[in-house]
């Protein structure tokens, strides 16, 4: 996520309890400084879900024609770029899940939440109503606010959970992440001795993507990291190394996913997703 140039993010990252660390990357408290009236934020696929707790009252968010009125929301897996208009929101707390974390903790079919911005009230999550009451009392005390969220997620973690489907998806995603050569789905089905229908059903449930969508997401994120870092000789290198058909196709699909051309992203300022990715290892070492 990134903001317009007249508004700046000031963020503080808190790591979750050790028991939650496989499923929650971090909590991030964000303050917005500058002009916060009708500014825009870019949302693009990052491969994980996010819960956002708005600490202001009476503000609205508009996303591609959808109005989000509730203060506490879950952003499902995104497949393409969204332009979000925010009005007079100056402080938020985010829960940044790991890719499989939202399913593991919330126990909801992630495919049904894909591309949606769902109020936490609508999800009927265990213990949420009591948690929400405590959060209202502590929104001016951020450490206690985050501790309350952490305790609630620990409650969800300890609830009964069906492992088999989840474990298969975990193993396949790790295999895809650790393989740099070009992968085709038929080879994945064969490697894991599973059928297309079974793997697709499990991926949708657990991750919110089909296997094909997930493969594309991994490829584009690898390309995105190269673009952001500038560690490439030319655009053709990125296209070839990430197995795209040609440069024109790569640029078109990249812009659809991230909202900007590769060259524009290369020149852009740091965004929240990138900031989180860079800061978490530093915090864990300290």
Secondary structure, 3 states (H helix, E strand, C coil): CEECCCEEEEEEEECCCHHHCCCEEEEEEEEEEECCCCEEEEECCCCCCEEEEECCCCCCEEECCEEECCCEEEECCCCCCEEEEECCCCEEEEEEECCCHHHHHHCCCHHHHCCCEEEHHHHCCCCHHHHHHHHHHHCCCHHHHHHHHHHHHHHHHCCCCCHHHHHHHHHHHHHHHCCCCCCCHHHHHHHCCCCHHHHHHHHHHHCCCCHHHHHHHHHHHHHHHHHHHCCCCCHHHHHHHCCCCCHHHHHHHHHHHHCCCHHHHHHCCCCHHHHHHHHHHHHHHC
